[in-house]
Amino acid sequence: MREKVESVLNKVRPMLQGDGGDVELVEITDTGVVKVRLTGACKGCPMSQMTLKNGIERILLKEIPEVKGVEAV
């Protein structure tokens, strides 16, 4: 599952990197929660929660049914 998640994250990375940020996969829990770390400009951005939920989480849930949610760490 880690490879699937990395593959999907690679699809959203160019958008994040275009704004000076990035996303790093930290962990996938046994319950299907993907834990990520937003880095660069995304780290302290006031819009980071929206990016996480409306961007990263939405795409992961759509493309990988085993994923139950996404959390920032």
N, C-alpha and C positions, 0 to 999 in steps of 0.2 A: 504493500500500500504506500510505503514511503516514496517509491519511484513514481507512482501515479500522482501523488501530491506535489512532488518536486516538478513534474511535468506541467501541471496546471499552474503552479507558481511561476514557472518560466514564461507562461503566456501573459501574466499580469506585470511581470518585472519591467518590461520596456516602458509601460505607462508610469510606473513609480520612479524609475531611473530618469525619465524625462523631466521629472520635477525635483530631482536631486535626492531621491530616497531609494529604498530597497526593502525587501522582505526576506527573512531568514527562517527556515523551518527549524524549530527547536525540538518538538516532540509530537508524537501521535499517541494519545492515551488508548487504553484497552477499550474504552467506551466510544471511541471514534471522534474524540475532540482533538483538533489540530491546534497546536500551540505554536505561534509565530512571534518573531521579534521584528518590529518595524525599525529600520535604521536610517541614517542620514537625515535628510530633511523631513522624512515621515515621522521620525522619532518624537519630535516635540510639536508637530503640527496640530492645530486645533481640529482639523478635519480628519485626523488619523482614525478615529472611531468609525466615521462614516466610510472611509476607504476600506477599513477592515470588514465592516458588516455588509455594505452595499456593493463592494467590489470583490475582495478576496473570498469572503465567506459565501457569497451568492454563487460565484463561479465554482468553487469547490463542491458545494452541495449539489449543484446541477450536474457536474461531471463525474462525481464519485459518490454513489449512493451510500457507501459505508461511512462517510463523514457525517457526523451529527452536529458539529458546530466548530467555530473557530474562536480562539481567545488570543489576545496579545499578552506577552509576558515581559 
